[in-house]
Amino acid sequence: MKLSVNEIYKSFGEKNVLKGISFSAESGKALGILGRNGAGKTTLIRIIMQVFGADAGTVLLDGKPINTEKVHIGYLPEERGLYPKQKIMTQLLYFAELKGVDKKQAKATADKYFKELEIEQYKNVRLDTLSKGNQQKIQLIAALIANPDIIILDEPFSGFDPVNAGMLKNIVKELIKDGKMVLFSSHQMNYIEEFCDDIIILNGGKSVLDGSIKKIKRSYARNVLEIATQESEKSLSVLQNADLPFVNKAEIIEGTLTVTLKGEENKPELIKFAAENLPDMDGIYIKEPTLADIFIHYTEGSV
């Protein structure tokens, strides 16, 4: 399946929230939707889910409007939306029934995720008796109970410790492997980099960057290198005393020897010098910008 979002505009009163957003996503892949608070991410997600319509533009699945009776969309919201006083399995089966899922099938799906998330003992207790992290797990099961084709995860790792985050990681990887389309919204850039092939960054209701994460990173200048060495200070002194004409700057950043070259074409010269003069060197690596660096670059200023 291919989701195509084309020139979406949305206003609330005099406030223009979305201003011509376009992107595409495919089954078996995860797309990261990024933006500062107020950038329009939630409005965009609600339009995709048909909670309300756009003022202009289209959302198409394989070239046609999404038929929610045939295509299930699973949504994990940042804010919880389940019933705190109700027993957990009862309401999960109720949500599945609303989506036309057979009760037996829904129970089997729920049981599968209860086991994977290690919360089988909580099936028949009230939601409000659980910790924040375990409530988030139940919210995830609710999003997946109907075996959705499109899964939208909004800050899915909120409230999770590293062990529980690892469980969720395994489920997300499983969903992608099974050919699901995953739309991933989060401010935790490490998770976006781990799961997503492509991203779109919103700022001020507009798309300011979209495409492959790898290609975006490679579009930045590749003249900053990190040298892995057992004696960073000693190696820094060697570089500085050599007065190399192709080096703009050598410094230690967060414990790592970092060298900025005059240009990308100077990499072989640095590698040759380091191999001959830094005997404790373990390797040289191009320092690419992190996704957090890119996000800050494109979203500083108004939202």
Secondary structure, 3 states (H helix, E strand, C coil): CEEEEEEEEEEECCEEEEEEEEEEEECCCEEEEEECCCCCHHHHHHHHCCCCCCCEEEEEECCEECCCCCCCEEEECCCCCCCCCCEHHHHHHHHHHHCCCCHHHHHHHHHHHHHHCCCHHHCCCEHHHCCHHHHHHHHHHHHHCCCCCEEEEECCCCCCCHHHHHHHHHHHHHHHHCCCEEEEECCCHHHHHHHCCEEEEEECCEEEEEEEHHHHHHCCCCCEEEEEECCHHHHHHHHHHHCCCCEEEEEEECCEEEEEECCHHHHHHHHHHHHHHCCCEEEEEECCCCHHHHHHHHHCCCC
